Amino acid sequence: MIEIARRGVCLVLSAPSGAGKTAIADALLASEPQLERSISVTTRARRPAEIDGMHYHFLTEDGFQRALHDNALLEWARVLQGTHAYGTPRAPVERALAAGRDVVFDIDWQGHTQLREKLPADVVSVFVLPPNLMTLRSRLVARAGDRGDEIDRRMRVARDEIRHWVEFDHVVVNENLHFAAEAVRAVLHGARLSAARLTGLPGFVEQLALP
């Protein structure tokens, strides 16, 4: 199979909690050898089953502040009333893109905005929608086991997040995980074939044109 050198793709998946973006990312990672997951940094404590560098890169607050000062993060945010910080390290993403490997991001709409500002030519984004709000609620109940008031809060957040679908390149409705994953796979494969991304294309075409 002929392979033309290319720059990698930042595939951003965003969705309200429970819509299935993580499951879609997992399905793609299991079948796309050129795709890797972006591993975030965080200031929260490591849980017993977590491995540094595999689940997260765990940083102290001072280390996180140094990363911000050095412009070493592509996007970041604080959660839980500002207690813990999360972010995407720049260096491994840029290494992957330069090597022709693709990186999938499971981030919210705010992270997508920051990432597109930093790497505007490399981001291809997909917003994942549930088929309806009843299904979304059922998934949240089944997954989290939270009380009714917490589910209601998550649903309010979900409605706010859904309003940001217009900021994304593509939208996929996740009624069936297999079909949703295949739709996102088509987006990824199309992005890989963008002429602007095929860095080896001029040389390939030149040798085709030789007498």
BADRENLO-724174 format. One record per residue: residue in three letters; x, y, z of N, C-alpha, C, CB in turn; residue number from 0. Coordinates in steps of 0.1 Angstrom, whole numbers, always signed. Glycine has a CB too. Layout:
# BADRENLO-724174
SITE rest   n.X   n.Y   n.Z  ca.X  ca.Y  ca.Z   c.X   c.Y   c.Z  cb.X  cb.Y  cb.Z  nr
SITE  ala     X     Y     Z     X     Y     Z     X     Y     Z     X     Y     Z NUM
...
END
This chain:
# BADRENLO-724174
SITE rest   n.X   n.Y   n.Z  ca.X  ca.Y  ca.Z   c.X   c.Y   c.Z  cb.X  cb.Y  cb.Z  nr
SITE  met    +8   -12    +0    +0    +0    +0    +9   +13    +0    -9    +0   +12   0
SITE  ile    +6   +22    -9   +14   +34   -10   +10   +43    +2   +11   +41   -23   1
SITE  glu   +20   +48    +9   +17   +57   +20   +25   +70   +17   +22   +51   +34   2
SITE  ile   +18   +81   +18   +23   +94   +16   +25  +101   +29   +15  +103    +6   3
SITE  ala   +37  +107   +32   +40  +113   +45   +29  +124   +47   +54  +119   +45   4
SITE  arg   +25  +124   +60   +15  +134   +63   +17  +139   +78    +0  +128   +62   5
SITE  arg   +10  +150   +81   +10  +155   +95    -2  +149  +101    +9  +171   +95   6
SITE  gly    -1  +146  +114   -12  +140  +122   -24  +149  +124    -7  +135  +135   7
SITE  val   -34  +144  +129   -47  +150  +131   -50  +151  +146   -59  +143  +124   8
SITE  cys   -55  +162  +151   -60  +163  +165   -75  +161  +163   -57  +177  +171   9
SITE  leu   -80  +149  +167   -94  +145  +167  -100  +148  +180   -96  +130  +163  10
SITE  val  -109  +159  +181  -115  +163  +193  -129  +157  +194  -115  +178  +195  11
SITE  leu  -132  +150  +204  -145  +145  +207  -151  +152  +219  -146  +129  +209  12
SITE  ser  -162  +158  +218  -168  +165  +229  -183  +162  +229  -166  +181  +228  13
SITE  ala  -189  +162  +241  -203  +158  +243  -207  +161  +257  -205  +143  +240  14
SITE  pro  -220  +161  +260  -224  +162  +274  -222  +148  +280  -240  +165  +274  15
SITE  ser  -220  +148  +293  -217  +136  +300  -228  +126  +298  -216  +139  +316  16
SITE  gly  -224  +113  +294  -234  +103  +291  -237  +101  +277  -246  +106  +299  17
SITE  ala  -232  +110  +268  -235  +109  +254  -227   +98  +247  -233  +122  +247  18
SITE  gly  -215   +94  +253  -208   +83  +247  -195   +87  +241  -216   +76  +238  19
SITE  lys  -189   +98  +243  -177  +102  +236  -165   +93  +240  -173  +117  +238  20
SITE  thr  -164   +89  +253  -153   +81  +257  -154   +67  +251  -153   +80  +272  21
SITE  ala  -166   +62  +250  -168   +49  +244  -164   +49  +229  -182   +44  +246  22
SITE  ile  -168   +60  +223  -164   +61  +208  -149   +62  +207  -171   +74  +202  23
SITE  ala  -142   +70  +216  -128   +71  +215  -121   +57  +218  -123   +81  +226  24
SITE  asp  -126   +50  +227  -121   +37  +230  -122   +27  +218  -128   +30  +242  25
SITE  ala  -134   +28  +211  -136   +19  +200  -126   +23  +189  -150   +21  +195  26
SITE  leu  -123   +35  +187  -114   +39  +176   -99   +35  +180  -114   +54  +174  27
SITE  leu   -96   +37  +193   -82   +34  +197   -79   +19  +196   -80   +38  +211  28
SITE  ala   -90   +11  +197   -88    -3  +196   -86    -8  +182  -100   -10  +202  29
SITE  ser   -89    +0  +172   -88    -4  +158   -80    +5  +149  -102    -6  +153  30
SITE  glu   -75   +16  +154   -67   +25  +146   -53   +26  +152   -74   +39  +146  31
SITE  pro   -43   +19  +146   -30   +19  +152   -23   +32  +151   -22    +8  +145  32
SITE  gln   -26   +41  +142   -20   +54  +141   -26   +64  +151   -21   +59  +127  33
SITE  leu   -36   +60  +158   -43   +69  +168   -38   +67  +182   -58   +68  +166  34
SITE  glu   -36   +77  +189   -32   +76  +203   -41   +86  +211   -17   +79  +206  35
SITE  arg   -42   +83  +224   -50   +91  +233   -42  +102  +239   -57   +83  +244  36
SITE  ser   -47  +114  +240   -40  +125  +247   -41  +122  +262   -47  +139  +243  37
SITE  ile   -30  +123  +269   -30  +120  +283   -28  +134  +290   -18  +110  +287  38
SITE  ser   -38  +137  +298   -39  +150  +305   -29  +150  +317   -53  +153  +309  39
SITE  val   -26  +163  +321   -19  +165  +334   -30  +169  +344    -8  +176  +333  40
SITE  thr   -28  +166  +356   -37  +170  +367   -30  +172  +380   -48  +159  +368  41
SITE  thr   -36  +181  +388   -30  +184  +401   -37  +175  +412   -31  +198  +405  42
SITE  arg   -47  +168  +408   -54  +160  +419   -45  +148  +423   -67  +155  +414  43
SITE  ala   -47  +142  +434   -39  +131  +439   -42  +118  +430   -43  +128  +454  44
SITE  arg   -31  +110  +429   -32   +98  +421   -40   +88  +430   -19   +92  +418  45
SITE  arg   -50   +81  +423   -57   +71  +430   -50   +58  +429   -71   +69  +423  46
SITE  pro   -52   +48  +438   -44   +36  +440   -42   +28  +427   -50   +27  +450  47
SITE  ala   -53   +28  +418   -52   +20  +406   -46   +27  +394   -65   +14  +402  48
SITE  glu   -43   +40  +396   -38   +48  +385   -23   +48  +384   -43   +63  +386  49
SITE  ile   -18   +48  +371    -4   +48  +368    +0   +62  +362    +0   +36  +359  50
SITE  asp   +10   +68  +368   +15   +81  +362   +20   +79  +348   +25   +87  +372  51
SITE  gly   +15   +87  +339   +19   +86  +325   +10   +78  +317   +33   +81  +324  52
SITE  met    +2   +70  +323    -8   +62  +316   -22   +67  +317    -7   +47  +321  53
SITE  his   -26   +70  +329   -40   +75  +331   -39   +91  +331   -45   +70  +344  54
SITE  tyr   -29   +96  +338   -27  +111  +338   -12  +113  +341   -35  +118  +349  55
SITE  his    -7  +125  +338    +5  +130  +343    +2  +138  +355   +13  +138  +332  56
SITE  phe    +7  +133  +367    +3  +139  +379   +14  +150  +383    +2  +129  +391  57
SITE  leu    +9  +162  +385   +18  +174  +388   +14  +180  +401   +17  +184  +377  58
SITE  thr   +24  +186  +408   +21  +194  +419   +15  +207  +414   +34  +197  +428  59
SITE  glu    +9  +215  +423    +4  +228  +419   +15  +237  +414    -3  +235  +431  60
SITE  asp   +27  +236  +420   +38  +244  +415   +42  +240  +401   +50  +243  +425  61
SITE  gly   +42  +226  +399   +46  +221  +386   +36  +226  +375   +46  +206  +386  62
SITE  phe   +23  +226  +379   +12  +230  +370   +14  +245  +366    -1  +228  +376  63
SITE  gln   +17  +253  +376   +19  +267  +374   +31  +270  +365   +21  +275  +387  64
SITE  arg   +42  +262  +367   +53  +263  +358   +50  +260  +343   +65  +254  +363  65
SITE  ala   +41  +249  +342   +37  +245  +328   +29  +257  +322   +28  +232  +329  66
SITE  leu   +21  +263  +330   +13  +275  +324   +22  +286  +320    +3  +279  +335  67
SITE  his   +32  +289  +329   +41  +300  +326   +50  +297  +314   +51  +302  +338  68
SITE  asp   +53  +284  +312   +62  +281  +300   +53  +278  +288   +70  +268  +304  69
SITE  asn   +40  +281  +288   +32  +278  +276   +32  +264  +272   +35  +288  +265  70
SITE  ala   +33  +255  +282   +35  +240  +279   +22  +233  +278   +44  +234  +289  71
SITE  leu   +11  +240  +280    -3  +234  +279   -11  +239  +268   -10  +236  +293  72
SITE  leu   -17  +230  +260   -26  +235  +249   -39  +239  +254   -27  +223  +239  73
SITE  glu   -44  +234  +265   -57  +238  +271   -57  +234  +285   -69  +232  +263  74
SITE  trp   -65  +241  +293   -65  +237  +307   -78  +243  +314   -53  +242  +315  75
SITE  ala   -81  +237  +325   -93  +242  +333   -92  +237  +347  -106  +237  +327  76
SITE  arg   -99  +244  +356  -100  +240  +370  -115  +235  +372   -97  +251  +380  77
SITE  val  -116  +224  +380  -129  +218  +383  -130  +217  +398  -130  +204  +377  78
SITE  leu  -142  +213  +402  -146  +212  +416  -143  +225  +424  -138  +200  +422  79
SITE  gln  -150  +235  +420  -148  +248  +426  -134  +253  +426  -154  +248  +440  80
SITE  gly  -126  +250  +415  -113  +255  +414  -102  +247  +422  -112  +268  +419  81
SITE  thr  -106  +235  +427   -97  +227  +436   -86  +221  +427  -104  +217  +444  82
SITE  his   -90  +214  +417   -80  +206  +409   -79  +212  +395   -84  +191  +408  83
SITE  ala   -67  +211  +389   -65  +216  +376   -62  +204  +366   -54  +226  +375  84
SITE  tyr   -67  +206  +354   -64  +196  +344   -59  +203  +331   -77  +187  +341  85
SITE  gly   -51  +196  +323   -47  +203  +311   -41  +193  +301   -37  +214  +314  86
SITE  thr   -39  +198  +289   -33  +189  +278   -18  +194  +276   -41  +190  +265  87
SITE  pro    -8  +185  +278    +5  +189  +276    +8  +191  +261   +15  +179  +282  88
SITE  arg   +15  +202  +258   +18  +205  +244   +28  +196  +237   +23  +219  +243  89
SITE  ala   +39  +193  +243   +50  +186  +237   +47  +172  +231   +61  +184  +247  90
SITE  pro   +40  +163  +238   +37  +150  +232   +27  +151  +220   +31  +141  +242  91
SITE  val   +18  +161  +221    +9  +163  +209   +16  +167  +197    -2  +173  +213  92
SITE  glu   +25  +177  +199   +33  +182  +187   +42  +172  +182   +40  +195  +191  93
SITE  arg   +48  +163  +190   +57  +152  +185   +49  +143  +177   +63  +145  +197  94
SITE  ala   +37  +139  +182   +28  +130  +175   +24  +135  +161   +16  +126  +183  95
SITE  leu   +20  +148  +161   +15  +154  +148   +27  +154  +138   +10  +168  +150  96
SITE  ala   +39  +158  +142   +50  +159  +133   +54  +145  +128   +62  +165  +141  97
SITE  ala   +51  +134  +136   +55  +121  +132   +44  +114  +124   +58  +112  +144  98
SITE  gly   +33  +121  +121   +22  +116  +113   +13  +107  +121   +27  +108  +102  99
SITE  arg   +13  +108  +134    +4  +101  +143    -8  +110  +147   +11   +95  +155 100
SITE  asp   -20  +104  +149   -32  +112  +152   -34  +111  +167   -44  +107  +144 101
SITE  val   -40  +121  +173   -43  +122  +187   -57  +124  +189   -34  +133  +194 102
SITE  val   -64  +116  +198   -78  +118  +201   -79  +125  +215   -86  +105  +200 103
SITE  phe   -88  +135  +215   -90  +142  +228  -104  +141  +232   -87  +158  +225 104
SITE  asp  -106  +138  +245  -119  +136  +251  -121  +148  +260  -121  +122  +259 105
SITE  ile  -125  +160  +255  -125  +172  +262  -138  +180  +260  -113  +181  +258 106
SITE  asp  -141  +190  +269  -153  +197  +268  -152  +208  +257  -157  +203  +281 107
SITE  trp  -163  +216  +255  -163  +226  +245  -153  +237  +248  -177  +232  +244 108
SITE  gln  -151  +240  +261  -141  +250  +264  -127  +246  +260  -142  +254  +279 109
SITE  gly  -124  +233  +263  -111  +228  +259  -109  +228  +244  -109  +214  +265 110
SITE  his  -120  +225  +237  -119  +225  +222  -116  +239  +217  -133  +220  +217 111
SITE  thr  -122  +249  +223  -120  +263  +219  -105  +267  +221  -128  +273  +227 112
SITE  gln   -99  +263  +233   -85  +266  +235   -76  +259  +226   -82  +263  +250 113
SITE  leu   -79  +246  +224   -70  +238  +215   -70  +243  +201   -75  +223  +215 114
SITE  arg   -82  +247  +196   -83  +252  +182   -75  +266  +181   -98  +254  +178 115
SITE  glu   -75  +274  +192   -68  +286  +191   -53  +283  +190   -70  +294  +204 116
SITE  lys   -48  +272  +197   -34  +269  +197   -29  +262  +184   -30  +261  +209 117
SITE  leu   -38  +253  +179   -34  +245  +168   -45  +246  +157   -32  +230  +172 118
SITE  pro   -48  +257  +152   -60  +259  +143   -60  +250  +131   -61  +273  +139 119
SITE  ala   -48  +247  +125   -48  +239  +113   -48  +224  +115   -35  +243  +105 120
SITE  asp   -47  +220  +128   -46  +206  +131   -59  +200  +137   -35  +204  +140 121
SITE  val   -68  +208  +141   -80  +203  +149   -91  +199  +139   -84  +213  +159 122
SITE  val   -97  +187  +141  -109  +183  +135  -118  +179  +146  -107  +172  +124 123
SITE  ser  -130  +185  +148  -138  +182  +160  -151  +176  +156  -140  +195  +167 124
SITE  val  -156  +168  +166  -169  +161  +165  -176  +163  +178  -167  +146  +162 125
SITE  phe  -189  +168  +177  -197  +169  +189  -207  +157  +188  -205  +183  +189 126
SITE  val  -207  +150  +199  -215  +138  +200  -228  +141  +208  -208  +126  +207 127
SITE  leu  -240  +138  +202  -253  +141  +208  -259  +128  +211  -261  +149  +198 128
SITE  pro  -267  +128  +222  -276  +116  +225  -288  +117  +216  -280  +116  +240 129
SITE  pro  -295  +105  +214  -307  +105  +205  -318  +113  +211  -311   +91  +203 130
SITE  asn  -319  +114  +224  -329  +122  +231  -325  +124  +246  -343  +116  +230 131
SITE  leu  -331  +133  +253  -328  +136  +267  -332  +124  +276  -334  +148  +271 132
SITE  met  -342  +117  +273  -346  +105  +281  -335   +95  +281  -359   +99  +276 133
SITE  thr  -329   +92  +269  -318   +82  +268  -306   +87  +276  -315   +80  +254 134
SITE  leu  -303  +100  +275  -292  +106  +282  -294  +104  +297  -290  +121  +278 135
SITE  arg  -306  +107  +302  -308  +105  +316  -306   +91  +320  -322  +110  +320 136
SITE  ser  -312   +82  +312  -310   +67  +315  -296   +63  +316  -318   +59  +305 137
SITE  arg  -288   +68  +307  -273   +64  +307  -267   +70  +319  -267   +70  +294 138
SITE  leu  -270   +82  +323  -264   +88  +335  -268   +80  +348  -268  +102  +337 139
SITE  val  -280   +76  +349  -285   +68  +360  -278   +55  +361  -300   +66  +360 140
SITE  ala  -277   +48  +349  -270   +35  +349  -255   +36  +352  -273   +29  +335 141
SITE  arg  -249   +46  +347  -235   +47  +348  -230   +52  +362  -229   +56  +338 142
SITE  ala  -237   +63  +367  -232   +70  +379  -238   +65  +392  -234   +84  +377 143
SITE  gly  -250   +60  +391  -257   +56  +403  -259   +68  +413  -249   +46  +410 144
SITE  asp  -260   +80  +408  -262   +92  +416  -276   +93  +421  -257  +105  +409 145
SITE  arg  -278  +102  +431  -292  +105  +435  -299  +114  +425  -291  +111  +449 146
SITE  gly  -312  +115  +427  -320  +123  +417  -315  +137  +416  -334  +122  +421 147
SITE  asp  -311  +144  +426  -308  +158  +425  -294  +159  +418  -306  +164  +439 148
SITE  glu  -285  +150  +419  -273  +150  +411  -275  +147  +397  -263  +140  +417 149
SITE  ile  -284  +138  +394  -288  +136  +380  -294  +148  +374  -297  +123  +379 150
SITE  asp  -303  +155  +381  -309  +167  +376  -299  +178  +373  -319  +172  +387 151
SITE  arg  -289  +178  +382  -278  +188  +380  -270  +185  +367  -268  +189  +392 152
SITE  arg  -267  +172  +365  -260  +168  +353  -268  +171  +341  -256  +153  +354 153
SITE  met  -281  +169  +341  -289  +171  +330  -290  +186  +327  -304  +166  +332 154
SITE  arg  -290  +195  +336  -289  +209  +334  -276  +213  +327  -291  +217  +347 155
SITE  val  -265  +207  +332  -252  +210  +326  -252  +205  +311  -241  +203  +334 156
SITE  ala  -258  +193  +309  -258  +187  +296  -266  +196  +286  -265  +173  +296 157
SITE  arg  -277  +202  +290  -285  +211  +282  -276  +223  +278  -297  +216  +288 158
SITE  asp  -269  +228  +287  -260  +240  +284  -249  +236  +274  -254  +245  +297 159
SITE  glu  -243  +224  +276  -232  +219  +268  -237  +217  +253  -226  +207  +273 160
SITE  ile  -249  +212  +252  -255  +208  +239  -256  +221  +230  -269  +202  +240 161
SITE  arg  -258  +232  +236  -259  +245  +229  -247  +248  +221  -263  +256  +238 162
SITE  his  -236  +242  +224  -223  +245  +218  -220  +237  +206  -212  +244  +228 163
SITE  trp  -229  +229  +201  -227  +220  +190  -223  +228  +177  -240  +212  +187 164
SITE  val  -228  +240  +176  -225  +248  +164  -211  +252  +163  -234  +261  +164 165
SITE  glu  -203  +250  +173  -189  +254  +173  -180  +243  +167  -184  +258  +187 166
SITE  phe  -186  +232  +164  -178  +220  +160  -179  +217  +145  -182  +207  +168 167
SITE  asp  -169  +210  +140  -169  +207  +125  -179  +197  +121  -155  +202  +121 168
SITE  his  -182  +187  +130  -191  +176  +127  -199  +173  +139  -183  +164  +122 169
SITE  val  -211  +167  +136  -220  +163  +147  -224  +149  +144  -232  +172  +148 170
SITE  val  -223  +140  +154  -227  +126  +153  -237  +123  +165  -215  +116  +154 171
SITE  val  -249  +117  +161  -259  +113  +171  -256   +99  +175  -273  +114  +165 172
SITE  asn  -253   +96  +188  -249   +83  +192  -262   +76  +197  -239   +84  +204 173
SITE  glu  -269   +70  +188  -280   +61  +192  -275   +47  +193  -292   +62  +181 174
SITE  asn  -266   +44  +184  -259   +30  +183  -244   +32  +183  -264   +22  +171 175
SITE  leu  -237   +27  +193  -223   +29  +195  -215   +25  +182  -218   +22  +207 176
SITE  his  -218   +14  +177  -211    +9  +165  -212   +19  +153  -216    -5  +160 177
SITE  phe  -224   +23  +150  -226   +33  +139  -220   +46  +142  -241   +34  +136 178
SITE  ala  -221   +51  +155  -215   +64  +159  -200   +63  +157  -219   +67  +173 179
SITE  ala  -194   +52  +162  -179   +51  +161  -175   +51  +146  -174   +38  +168 180
SITE  glu  -183   +44  +137  -179   +44  +123  -181   +57  +117  -188   +33  +116 181
SITE  ala  -190   +65  +121  -192   +79  +116  -180   +87  +120  -205   +85  +121 182
SITE  val  -175   +86  +132  -163   +94  +136  -151   +89  +129  -162   +93  +152 183
SITE  arg  -150   +76  +127  -139   +70  +119  -138   +76  +105  -140   +55  +119 184
SITE  ala  -150   +78   +99  -150   +84   +86  -145   +98   +86  -165   +84   +80 185
SITE  val  -148  +106   +97  -143  +119   +98  -128  +119   +99  -149  +126  +111 186
SITE  leu  -123  +110  +107  -108  +109  +109  -101  +105   +96  -105   +98  +120 187
SITE  his  -106   +96   +89  -100   +91   +76  -101  +103   +66  -107   +79   +71 188
SITE  gly  -112  +110   +66  -113  +121   +57  -103  +132   +60  -127  +127   +57 189
SITE  ala  -101  +135   +73   -91  +145   +77   -77  +141   +73   -92  +147   +92 190
SITE  arg   -74  +128   +74   -61  +123   +70   -57  +126   +56   -59  +108   +73 191
SITE  leu   -68  +126   +47   -66  +128   +33   -66  +142   +28   -76  +120   +26 192
SITE  ser   -67  +152   +37   -67  +166   +34   -54  +169   +26   -69  +175   +46 193
SITE  ala   -55  +175   +15   -43  +178    +7   -33  +186   +15   -46  +185    -6 194
SITE  ala   -38  +195   +23   -29  +204   +30   -21  +196   +41   -37  +215   +37 195
SITE  arg   -27  +185   +45   -20  +177   +56   -10  +167   +50   -31  +169   +64 196
SITE  leu   -11  +164   +37    -2  +154   +31   +11  +161   +27    -9  +148   +18 197
SITE  thr   +20  +161   +37   +33  +168   +35   +42  +162   +24   +41  +168   +48 198
SITE  gly   +40  +149   +21   +47  +142   +11   +41  +143    -3   +50  +128   +15 199
SITE  leu   +30  +149    -4   +22  +149   -17   +30  +156   -28    +9  +156   -15 200
SITE  pro   +36  +168   -26   +43  +175   -37   +53  +166   -43   +49  +188   -33 201
SITE  gly   +61  +159   -35   +72  +150   -40   +66  +138   -47   +80  +145   -29 202
SITE  phe   +55  +133   -42   +49  +121   -48   +43  +125   -62   +37  +116   -39 203
SITE  val   +37  +136   -63   +31  +141   -76   +42  +144   -86   +22  +153   -74 204
SITE  glu   +53  +150   -81   +64  +153   -90   +70  +141   -96   +75  +160   -82 205
SITE  gln   +71  +130   -89   +77  +118   -95   +67  +111  -105   +81  +108   -84 206
SITE  leu   +54  +114  -103   +44  +109  -112   +45  +116  -125   +30  +110  -106 207
SITE  ala   +49  +129  -125   +50  +137  -137   +63  +136  -145   +48  +151  -133 208
SITE  leu   +72  +128  -140   +85  +126  -147   +83  +119  -160   +95  +118  -138 209
SITE  pro   +90  +123  -171   +89  +117  -184   +93  +102  -184   +97  +124  -195 210
END
